[in-house]
Amino acid sequence: MEKRPLLEPITDIEKFPLASELPEGCIPITLEDDPGLGVRYTPQVVYSHRAGLDLHLEILSPFTWNAPDADYPLLVYVPGSAWHKQETLGSLGGMMNVAREGIAVAIVEYCPSENAPFPAQMEDTKIAIRFMKEHAKEYHVDASKIGLWGDSSGGHTVLMTGITGSDFFPIDGYAELAPAVKCIVDWYGPVDVSTMNCDPSMMDHHGAESPEGYLIGRVPVLEHPELVAPTVPTNYISEERAIPPILIMHGSRDVLVPFRQSCDLYEVLKKNGKEVTFYKLEGGDHGWRGFAGKAAQKIVIDFLKKHLA
């Protein structure tokens, strides 16, 4: 049959014809009712300027092909970095998997401790939450359904952010919007930096040059209990304080943040009647050996879907 060019392009997708050809050996399949989600990536969105730095968000927005944009729950993710400069782009692969499950993601860059010690990292995260609430329509997120997830120092940061909520450390930036969240995922985050050398570790946690020393202003940790106390999330847990549900995951062979740190957090939460789930990854290291696996990822995604529904 002679092929002739069409006079005009077809502009209505609903009227676009199905191809009728079926060459011998070509295998036809029927698509599932759910076509799956695409993900829009908006890089390097400046959400704040603090300590002489532009701070950025990497934003992942789910969408359905050939359908109106919907508003999705939001995960605010804080990558760990020992409170130094983060490699936020390294989190894109894992967070793409979250976005494909129908949860938007904002990956937070916080001030490194060299530029600003605690509580800067927590303040930055609260500003990021408020920024995303302010720009919810632009990024197609449901501002009433926000969760937190962080690993290592990011785990500490999301614990402090989610547990203190709108209280403590007043900050500038979208002050009229509360940084409240629906749930928190803590992966092997430090809890009390003054006790980290009480258990086996492959690094020092108490010297002025240690990550924990930098966190409180580049001073020796044990010589400054007055600087340590405000950084300890369990100091803000009480029966009276409302705290979002928390999921804790920690490897049994964590060479940097002792497993006992998460045990202490879990025990205080349980003692005060808070909703908490704690998984011990047998043989798991500091972010390795299991944390990138399907089982651990599914636990987190199921937790997020439950509490952000």
Order of alpha helices (4+ residues) and beta strands (2+ residues): beta-beta-beta-alpha-beta-alpha-alpha-beta-alpha-beta-alpha-alpha-beta-alpha-beta-alpha
